[in-house]
Amino acid sequence: MGDLRIIEDRSTLLLLGPRFSAAEHVQLLDLPQGLPCVLVEVLGESTTVVEAHGMHDAVRAFRGSGVLLVGLVGSWKLMLEGEVNQGLKQIEDASGNAAAVMVPGSSVDPKALTTSMDANVGLFTKKVIGSRQEAQKEDVCYKKVSMRPWKWPELCPEGFISNGEGQCYTEGIEGRDCWNLCDKMTGACPDFCGYGKACCMKDNPNQAYECTNATGYVHIDGSPHAPHEYHQCVNLGAVLPEGEDCWAHCNGQAGPCGACGADGLCTRVGTARVGAGALLEVGDSARAADDEAGANAASTALAGRPYYGEAFRASGAGSHGTNGKYKVAGYLHGHPRYVRTDAGGWRAWYNSKKKIWILSWRFLGIHAYYYVSKEQTPTLPEKGWVPVRGQYPVPEITITRTVWEYTGTAQKPFQGGEYKCFTVETTTTTSNAPTAAPSTPSPSTWTLLEKSHSDLFPWSPWWCFWCAWGENYDEKGVVPARCPDWPEPYHKKLADGKCYDDCPENTKMFTLLEIGNIKSYGCRDMCGDPYPIDSALACGKDIGRLAVALVEAQAAITVGLTNLQELLGSSNLTATAEAIKTMAGAVVKPWCPKMTAIENSSTA
């Protein structure tokens, strides 16, 4: 009993056992022969001795200390299991019971007594939990986790090319998915499919007229997709009967149109502005250089797509501000609207109320008409210009790019008229056999199409989040690529379709993340000497300590999610509650060192 010291400062009792080491403190809650049992036994013996000598005050002190100690041990168990509020309440109850034993019949407020004991109880709690965690750090370590090395499969059958995402597409155009590369529209697509071809889906009634009775569909061996499930580059099908209005069949745009045939244009009757050059100009755009002008030109070649780009040049005008380069900036009632590219404010447009073409300068919403033309052409006329505010001579208009009227609907432009198919007689010999586009679009072609897509739809503002719906599209008509054979690296193909390399030595593969069909795999340490006991997250030297450490780590996370500020504000055991914050240390364990794996290790 000489080792036991009772420290009294008024109503505060703190029991310390100097003969117990930190390791024995860890056993405090683990074994029946632990510290609390020893202390209670010593208190019991002391109570018997002092009672025999008639030391009644000491008897009450020893008995009260025993009551307090039992309450503390119970509260520690609750706290380490995450039940912080219940633990604090048990300390309050034990303090009140201890006070009733020590000072029977006293009018001392138990809560006030508990508050006065709070600092020392909190210190005792912190020492016990802290020494327990320090000892656990030597017995438990966390497994290191790393992502398992992977890459997409790249090995393709002969005649196929990897797309870099685990799939292979054909080297040729036949059977290739053309939907994305034809700007998600059916019909003639010279940019990708080539001359005399269209992007169509077999047996699909809702597509361009020229896809009717189209031929040349193929099924790619090894592909899960049949021709009726995706769009392919095929031979042009039906051509509109002679004399039939072509506007509604050409996606609401004049110019090159698959429904008019490979060499056909849909033009307004009576408009003398087409020739071999118009068609050849369109065909050349598919091979244009990868620059801004080329990207703009490409949009003309895409049937049913409006053109935005340089269109004409004005020169020689008496009012010099009119002179310069102009581009198409939009369409007004189906007729192109032009703006000057090298100076602000100047524009050319068709006024549907006055039925005239106007070259004007706009400032603060007010148009100043400089030159007008009464020519009723669907696009900017080259003649008929007269000055209004402008000075003589009138501007000379030089068309630098053929532009076609566009509405994108069955509604014709404001000027109206009949639109019929017109076959262009080219000066060069054109074979009836389609000449395919390059088997694999070059980077410049890809860039051309990507730039065109943004130029084609300038009306899609940043706030139009739905305008991007459907942008993600998985290419069809492909076959799966395969991984290398063992023993080459990345030889293992798993359920997510990726090729994985072996995990490093003394580690084991596991599923790191699984959400629906999405899986991610990692490599985790295997337990071994000197931590042979295995669990999912940690390794330990002793199965009992490892189990307790994992339970306490989970409890610490639970406590961490508790609003401690509210807890501290509602309890009169503030110092004790503050000590509970040290439980966060239960989560902090060292990473396991490099170990030699033991295959038949025990499991917690």
CORNORWO-V598873 format. One record per residue. N is the residue number from 0. SS is DSSP state (hx for helix, st for strand, lp for the rest). PHI is phi as a letter, one per 20 degrees, with the letter a starting at -180 (NA if undefined). PSI is psi in radians with two decimals (NA if undefined). Layout:
n = (N | N)
ss = (SS | SS)
phi = (PHI | PHI)
psi = (PSI | PSI)
This chain:
n = (0 | 1 | 2 | 3 | 4 | 5 | 6 | 7 | 8 | 9 | 10 | 11 | 12 | 13 | 14 | 15 | 16 | 17 | 18 | 19 | 20 | 21 | 22 | 23 | 24 | 25 | 26 | 27 | 28 | 29 | 30 | 31 | 32 | 33 | 34 | 35 | 36 | 37 | 38 | 39 | 40 | 41 | 42 | 43 | 44 | 45 | 46 | 47 | 48 | 49 | 50 | 51 | 52 | 53 | 54 | 55 | 56 | 57 | 58 | 59 | 60 | 61 | 62 | 63 | 64 | 65 | 66 | 67 | 68 | 69 | 70 | 71 | 72 | 73 | 74 | 75 | 76 | 77 | 78 | 79 | 80 | 81 | 82 | 83 | 84 | 85 | 86 | 87 | 88 | 89 | 90 | 91 | 92 | 93 | 94 | 95 | 96 | 97 | 98 | 99 | 100 | 101 | 102 | 103 | 104 | 105 | 106 | 107 | 108 | 109 | 110 | 111 | 112 | 113 | 114 | 115 | 116 | 117 | 118 | 119 | 120 | 121 | 122 | 123 | 124 | 125 | 126 | 127 | 128 | 129 | 130 | 131 | 132 | 133 | 134 | 135 | 136 | 137 | 138 | 139 | 140 | 141 | 142 | 143 | 144 | 145 | 146 | 147 | 148 | 149 | 150 | 151 | 152 | 153 | 154 | 155 | 156 | 157 | 158 | 159 | 160 | 161 | 162 | 163 | 164 | 165 | 166 | 167 | 168 | 169 | 170 | 171 | 172 | 173 | 174 | 175 | 176 | 177 | 178 | 179 | 180 | 181 | 182 | 183 | 184 | 185 | 186 | 187 | 188 | 189 | 190 | 191 | 192 | 193 | 194 | 195 | 196 | 197 | 198 | 199 | 200 | 201 | 202 | 203 | 204 | 205 | 206 | 207 | 208 | 209 | 210 | 211 | 212 | 213 | 214 | 215 | 216 | 217 | 218 | 219 | 220 | 221 | 222 | 223 | 224 | 225 | 226 | 227 | 228 | 229 | 230 | 231 | 232 | 233 | 234 | 235 | 236 | 237 | 238 | 239 | 240 | 241 | 242 | 243 | 244 | 245 | 246 | 247 | 248 | 249 | 250 | 251 | 252 | 253 | 254 | 255 | 256 | 257 | 258 | 259 | 260 | 261 | 262 | 263 | 264 | 265 | 266 | 267 | 268 | 269 | 270 | 271 | 272 | 273 | 274 | 275 | 276 | 277 | 278 | 279 | 280 | 281 | 282 | 283 | 284 | 285 | 286 | 287 | 288 | 289 | 290 | 291 | 292 | 293 | 294 | 295 | 296 | 297 | 298 | 299 | 300 | 301 | 302 | 303 | 304 | 305 | 306 | 307 | 308 | 309 | 310 | 311 | 312 | 313 | 314 | 315 | 316 | 317 | 318 | 319 | 320 | 321 | 322 | 323 | 324 | 325 | 326 | 327 | 328 | 329 | 330 | 331 | 332 | 333 | 334 | 335 | 336 | 337 | 338 | 339 | 340 | 341 | 342 | 343 | 344 | 345 | 346 | 347 | 348 | 349 | 350 | 351 | 352 | 353 | 354 | 355 | 356 | 357 | 358 | 359 | 360 | 361 | 362 | 363 | 364 | 365 | 366 | 367 | 368 | 369 | 370 | 371 | 372 | 373 | 374 | 375 | 376 | 377 | 378 | 379 | 380 | 381 | 382 | 383 | 384 | 385 | 386 | 387 | 388 | 389 | 390 | 391 | 392 | 393 | 394 | 395 | 396 | 397 | 398 | 399 | 400 | 401 | 402 | 403 | 404 | 405 | 406 | 407 | 408 | 409 | 410 | 411 | 412 | 413 | 414 | 415 | 416 | 417 | 418 | 419 | 420 | 421 | 422 | 423 | 424 | 425 | 426 | 427 | 428 | 429 | 430 | 431 | 432 | 433 | 434 | 435 | 436 | 437 | 438 | 439 | 440 | 441 | 442 | 443 | 444 | 445 | 446 | 447 | 448 | 449 | 450 | 451 | 452 | 453 | 454 | 455 | 456 | 457 | 458 | 459 | 460 | 461 | 462 | 463 | 464 | 465 | 466 | 467 | 468 | 469 | 470 | 471 | 472 | 473 | 474 | 475 | 476 | 477 | 478 | 479 | 480 | 481 | 482 | 483 | 484 | 485 | 486 | 487 | 488 | 489 | 490 | 491 | 492 | 493 | 494 | 495 | 496 | 497 | 498 | 499 | 500 | 501 | 502 | 503 | 504 | 505 | 506 | 507 | 508 | 509 | 510 | 511 | 512 | 513 | 514 | 515 | 516 | 517 | 518 | 519 | 520 | 521 | 522 | 523 | 524 | 525 | 526 | 527 | 528 | 529 | 530 | 531 | 532 | 533 | 534 | 535 | 536 | 537 | 538 | 539 | 540 | 541 | 542 | 543 | 544 | 545 | 546 | 547 | 548 | 549 | 550 | 551 | 552 | 553 | 554 | 555 | 556 | 557 | 558 | 559 | 560 | 561 | 562 | 563 | 564 | 565 | 566 | 567 | 568 | 569 | 570 | 571 | 572 | 573 | 574 | 575 | 576 | 577 | 578 | 579 | 580 | 581 | 582 | 583 | 584 | 585 | 586 | 587 | 588 | 589 | 590 | 591 | 592 | 593 | 594 | 595 | 596 | 597 | 598 | 599 | 600 | 601 | 602 | 603)
ss = (lp | lp | lp | st | st | st | st | st | st | lp | lp | st | st | st | st | st | st | lp | lp | lp | lp | hx | hx | hx | hx | hx | hx | hx | hx | lp | lp | lp | lp | lp | hx | hx | hx | hx | hx | hx | hx | hx | hx | hx | hx | hx | hx | hx | hx | hx | hx | hx | lp | lp | lp | hx | hx | hx | hx | hx | hx | hx | hx | hx | hx | hx | hx | hx | hx | hx | hx | hx | hx | hx | hx | hx | hx | hx | hx | hx | lp | lp | lp | hx | hx | hx | hx | hx | hx | hx | hx | hx | hx | hx | hx | hx | hx | hx | hx | hx | hx | hx | lp | lp | lp | lp | lp | lp | lp | hx | hx | hx | hx | hx | hx | hx | hx | hx | hx | hx | hx | hx | hx | hx | hx | hx | hx | hx | hx | hx | hx | hx | hx | hx | hx | hx | hx | lp | lp | st | st | st | lp | lp | st | st | st | lp | lp | st | st | st | lp | lp | st | lp | lp | lp | lp | st | st | st | lp | lp | lp | lp | st | st | st | st | lp | lp | lp | lp | lp | lp | st | lp | lp | lp | lp | lp | lp | lp | lp | lp | st | st | st | lp | lp | lp | lp | st | lp | lp | st | st | st | st | lp | lp | lp | lp | lp | lp | lp | lp | hx | hx | hx | lp | lp | lp | st | lp | lp | lp | lp | lp | lp | lp | lp | lp | lp | lp | hx | hx | hx | lp | lp | st | st | st | st | lp | lp | lp | lp | lp | lp | lp | lp | lp | lp | lp | hx | hx | hx | hx | lp | lp | st | lp | st | st | lp | hx | hx | hx | lp | lp | lp | st | st | st | st | st | lp | lp | lp | lp | lp | lp | lp | hx | hx | hx | hx | hx | hx | hx | hx | hx | hx | lp | lp | lp | lp | lp | lp | hx | hx | hx | hx | hx | hx | hx | hx | hx | hx | st | lp | lp | lp | lp | lp | lp | lp | st | st | st | st | st | st | lp | lp | lp | lp | hx | hx | hx | lp | st | st | st | st | st | st | st | st | st | lp | lp | st | st | st | st | st | st | lp | lp | lp | lp | lp | st | st | st | st | st | st | lp | lp | lp | lp | st | st | st | st | st | st | st | st | lp | lp | st | st | st | st | st | st | st | st | lp | lp | lp | lp | lp | lp | lp | lp | lp | lp | lp | st | st | st | lp | lp | lp | lp | lp | lp | lp | lp | st | st | st | st | lp | lp | lp | lp | lp | lp | st | lp | lp | lp | lp | lp | lp | lp | lp | lp | lp | lp | lp | st | st | st | st | st | lp | lp | lp | lp | lp | lp | lp | lp | lp | lp | lp | lp | st | lp | lp | lp | lp | lp | lp | hx | hx | hx | hx | hx | hx | hx | hx | hx | hx | hx | hx | hx | hx | lp | lp | lp | lp | lp | lp | lp | lp | hx | hx | hx | hx | lp | lp | lp | lp | lp | lp | lp | lp | lp | lp | st | st | lp | st | lp | lp | lp | lp | lp | lp | lp | lp | lp | st | st | lp | lp | lp | lp | st | st | st | lp | lp | lp | lp | lp | lp | st | st | st | st | st | st | st | st | st | lp | lp | st | st | st | st | st | st | st | st | lp | lp | st | st | lp | st | lp | st | st | lp | lp | lp | st | st | st | lp | lp | hx | hx | hx | hx | hx | hx | hx | hx | hx | hx | hx | hx | hx | hx | hx | hx | hx | hx | hx | lp | lp | hx | hx | hx | hx | hx | hx | hx | lp | lp | lp | hx | hx | hx | hx | hx | hx | hx | hx | hx | hx | hx | hx | hx | lp | lp | lp | lp | st | lp | lp | lp | lp | st | st | lp | lp | lp | lp | lp | st | lp)
phi = (NA | f | f | e | d | d | d | d | c | l | e | d | c | c | e | c | d | f | e | d | e | f | f | f | f | f | f | g | d | e | c | f | e | f | g | f | f | f | f | f | f | f | f | f | f | f | f | f | f | f | f | f | e | m | e | f | f | f | g | f | f | f | f | f | f | f | f | f | f | f | f | f | f | f | f | f | f | f | f | f | e | n | e | f | f | f | f | f | f | f | f | f | f | f | f | f | f | f | f | f | f | f | c | f | m | f | e | f | f | g | f | f | f | f | f | f | e | g | g | f | f | f | f | f | g | f | f | f | f | f | f | f | f | g | f | f | f | e | d | c | b | e | f | f | c | b | f | f | g | b | b | f | f | c | e | d | f | f | n | c | c | f | e | n | c | n | c | c | d | f | f | e | f | g | n | f | f | d | g | f | f | d | l | l | c | e | o | g | b | f | g | d | f | n | f | m | c | c | e | c | d | f | m | e | f | d | b | g | g | f | e | f | m | f | c | o | f | c | d | f | g | n | e | f | d | e | g | e | d | b | e | c | e | c | f | g | e | f | d | g | f | g | n | e | f | e | g | f | e | d | l | m | b | e | o | g | b | f | f | e | o | f | d | d | c | e | c | f | f | n | e | e | b | d | a | g | f | f | f | f | f | f | f | f | f | f | d | f | f | e | b | f | f | f | f | f | f | f | f | f | f | e | g | n | d | f | d | c | r | f | c | b | c | d | b | m | f | f | e | f | f | f | f | q | e | c | c | f | d | r | c | d | l | n | d | f | d | d | c | f | e | d | a | f | n | e | b | c | a | d | e | f | f | e | l | b | e | c | d | c | c | d | b | l | n | d | e | d | f | d | b | c | c | e | f | e | e | f | c | g | f | e | c | n | e | c | f | d | e | f | d | f | f | f | f | e | e | d | f | d | b | f | d | d | f | b | c | m | c | f | f | f | g | g | f | m | o | e | d | c | f | c | e | e | e | e | e | d | f | d | f | f | f | f | e | f | f | g | f | c | g | f | g | f | f | g | f | g | f | f | f | f | g | f | f | f | c | f | e | e | f | f | e | e | f | f | f | e | g | n | f | f | c | e | f | d | m | d | d | f | f | c | e | f | e | f | e | f | f | l | e | e | e | d | f | e | n | e | e | d | e | f | f | g | g | m | c | c | f | b | e | f | b | b | c | m | e | e | c | c | d | c | d | c | g | e | f | a | f | e | c | f | e | d | b | f | d | b | c | b | e | c | f | f | f | f | f | f | f | f | f | f | f | f | f | f | f | f | f | f | e | f | f | f | f | f | f | f | f | e | d | e | d | f | f | f | f | f | f | f | f | f | f | g | f | f | e | e | c | f | f | f | f | f | c | e | f | d | g | e | f | f | c | e)
psi = (-0.22 | -0.41 | -0.29 | 2.21 | 2.35 | 2.00 | 2.12 | 2.11 | 1.67 | -1.93 | 0.25 | 2.30 | 2.24 | 2.15 | 2.20 | 2.37 | 1.58 | -0.30 | 0.02 | 2.28 | 3.05 | -0.66 | -0.63 | -0.52 | -0.64 | -0.61 | -0.05 | -0.73 | 0.02 | -0.71 | 2.56 | -0.49 | 0.32 | -3.05 | -0.83 | -0.67 | -0.73 | -0.78 | -0.75 | -0.69 | -0.76 | -0.73 | -0.67 | -0.79 | -0.74 | -0.71 | -0.73 | -0.75 | -0.91 | -0.51 | -0.63 | -0.51 | 0.16 | 0.37 | 1.38 | -0.64 | -0.73 | -0.64 | -0.83 | -0.66 | -0.79 | -0.77 | -0.75 | -0.68 | -0.68 | -0.75 | -0.78 | -0.74 | -0.79 | -0.70 | -0.69 | -0.80 | -0.74 | -0.66 | -0.65 | -0.71 | -0.77 | -0.75 | -0.74 | -0.29 | 0.08 | -0.04 | 1.26 | -0.82 | -0.74 | -0.62 | -0.78 | -0.70 | -0.65 | -0.63 | -0.75 | -0.79 | -0.75 | -0.66 | -0.75 | -0.74 | -0.70 | -0.72 | -0.69 | -0.58 | -0.74 | -0.73 | 1.33 | 2.44 | 0.05 | 2.64 | 0.26 | 2.29 | 2.10 | -0.66 | -0.69 | -0.71 | -0.74 | -0.73 | -0.70 | -0.45 | -0.11 | -0.80 | -0.82 | -0.62 | -0.74 | -0.71 | -0.75 | -0.81 | -0.77 | -0.71 | -0.76 | -0.89 | -0.73 | -0.80 | -0.57 | -0.79 | -0.70 | -0.72 | -0.63 | -0.55 | -0.45 | -0.25 | -0.24 | 2.46 | 2.67 | 2.54 | 2.44 | 2.48 | 2.42 | 2.74 | 2.41 | 2.26 | 2.36 | 2.87 | 2.85 | 2.53 | 2.50 | -0.14 | 2.11 | 2.71 | 2.88 | 2.35 | 0.09 | 2.76 | 2.40 | 2.43 | 0.10 | 0.03 | 0.56 | 0.19 | 2.77 | 2.32 | 2.82 | 2.62 | -0.56 | 3.08 | -0.59 | 2.19 | -0.06 | 2.46 | 2.07 | 0.01 | -0.90 | -0.75 | -0.23 | 0.47 | 0.59 | 0.69 | 2.53 | 2.89 | -2.95 | 2.36 | 1.30 | -0.47 | -0.72 | -0.85 | -0.47 | 3.14 | 2.37 | 0.24 | 2.79 | 2.73 | 1.91 | 2.79 | 2.31 | 2.35 | 0.35 | 2.04 | -0.32 | 1.24 | -3.10 | 2.67 | -0.72 | -0.17 | -0.22 | 2.19 | 0.40 | 2.63 | 2.86 | 0.23 | 2.49 | 2.72 | 2.17 | 2.13 | 2.25 | -0.15 | 2.45 | -0.04 | 2.27 | 2.82 | -0.47 | 0.09 | -0.14 | 2.95 | 2.36 | 2.79 | 2.02 | 3.00 | 2.44 | 2.45 | -2.07 | 2.57 | 2.46 | 2.46 | 2.58 | 2.32 | -0.17 | 2.44 | 2.25 | -0.12 | -0.89 | -0.40 | -0.09 | 0.58 | 0.54 | 0.67 | 2.45 | 2.93 | -2.77 | 2.31 | 2.21 | -0.50 | -0.28 | 0.04 | 3.00 | -0.58 | 0.43 | 2.61 | 2.52 | 1.90 | 2.79 | 2.33 | 2.29 | 0.00 | 1.89 | 1.32 | 0.27 | 2.75 | -3.03 | -0.62 | -0.59 | -0.76 | -0.74 | -0.62 | -0.71 | -0.77 | -0.63 | -0.44 | -0.49 | -0.35 | 0.34 | 2.73 | 2.77 | 1.35 | -3.14 | -0.75 | -0.70 | -0.71 | -0.69 | -0.70 | -0.58 | -0.54 | -0.47 | -0.59 | -0.26 | 1.95 | 2.33 | 0.13 | 2.31 | 2.71 | 2.36 | 1.97 | -3.07 | 2.42 | -0.72 | 2.97 | 2.29 | 2.36 | 2.79 | 0.12 | 2.56 | -0.58 | 1.77 | -0.42 | -0.39 | -0.50 | 2.41 | -3.05 | 2.48 | 2.55 | 2.84 | 2.19 | -0.18 | -3.02 | 2.27 | 1.93 | 0.59 | -0.18 | 2.47 | 2.52 | 2.25 | 2.60 | 2.62 | 2.34 | -0.44 | 0.16 | 2.40 | 2.72 | -0.51 | 2.39 | 2.84 | 2.37 | 2.88 | 2.16 | 1.89 | -0.37 | -0.78 | -0.17 | 0.88 | 2.69 | 2.46 | 2.36 | 2.00 | 2.94 | 2.27 | 2.32 | 2.17 | 0.70 | 0.01 | 2.24 | 2.27 | 1.94 | 2.15 | -0.79 | 2.55 | 2.75 | 2.37 | 0.11 | 2.28 | 1.06 | 2.57 | -0.39 | 3.08 | 2.23 | 2.70 | -0.24 | 3.07 | 0.22 | 2.40 | 2.62 | 2.59 | -1.30 | -0.29 | 2.92 | 2.64 | 2.64 | 2.81 | 2.77 | 2.56 | 2.14 | 2.15 | 1.98 | 2.09 | -0.21 | 2.29 | 2.19 | 2.48 | 2.59 | 2.65 | 2.34 | -0.47 | 0.08 | 3.14 | -0.25 | 2.20 | 2.89 | 2.91 | -0.68 | -0.31 | -2.61 | 2.98 | 2.45 | 2.16 | 2.75 | 2.42 | 2.19 | 2.21 | 2.25 | 1.86 | 2.68 | -0.25 | 2.72 | 2.20 | 2.15 | 2.50 | -0.38 | 2.22 | 2.40 | 2.05 | 2.63 | 2.96 | 2.50 | -0.70 | 2.02 | 2.32 | 2.83 | -0.62 | -0.63 | -0.74 | -0.83 | -0.69 | -0.83 | -0.68 | -0.76 | -0.71 | -0.69 | -0.74 | -0.57 | -0.47 | -0.52 | 1.06 | -0.19 | 0.02 | 1.69 | 3.01 | -0.52 | -0.12 | 1.36 | -0.48 | -0.24 | -0.39 | -0.01 | 2.41 | 0.08 | -0.65 | 2.06 | 2.18 | 2.15 | 2.39 | 3.06 | 0.42 | 2.86 | 2.63 | 2.39 | 2.82 | 2.82 | 2.81 | 2.79 | 2.63 | 2.45 | 0.40 | 2.63 | 2.71 | 0.79 | -0.16 | 2.01 | 2.13 | -3.07 | -0.44 | 0.02 | 0.08 | 2.74 | 2.17 | 2.48 | 2.90 | 2.58 | 2.66 | 2.89 | 2.48 | 0.40 | 2.85 | 2.48 | 2.54 | 2.84 | 1.93 | -0.67 | 2.42 | 1.97 | 1.83 | -2.14 | 0.00 | 2.17 | 2.60 | 2.36 | 2.56 | 3.08 | 2.33 | 2.52 | 2.55 | 2.49 | 2.59 | -2.97 | 2.24 | 0.29 | 1.35 | -0.32 | 2.21 | 2.49 | 3.09 | -0.65 | -0.44 | 2.89 | 2.64 | 2.87 | -0.43 | 2.34 | -0.62 | -0.81 | -0.69 | -0.76 | -0.78 | -0.73 | -0.72 | -0.70 | -0.77 | -0.61 | -0.72 | -0.71 | -0.67 | -0.68 | -0.71 | -0.77 | -0.68 | -0.49 | -0.19 | 2.54 | 1.65 | -0.54 | -0.76 | -0.66 | -0.81 | -0.60 | -0.40 | -0.13 | 2.56 | 0.01 | 1.08 | -0.74 | -0.67 | -0.76 | -0.66 | -0.63 | -0.40 | -0.40 | -0.44 | -0.27 | -0.33 | -0.45 | -0.28 | -0.43 | -0.46 | 1.85 | 2.69 | 2.69 | 2.55 | 2.42 | 3.06 | 2.17 | 2.76 | 2.01 | 2.47 | 1.87 | -0.71 | 0.70 | 2.71 | 2.79 | 2.31 | NA)
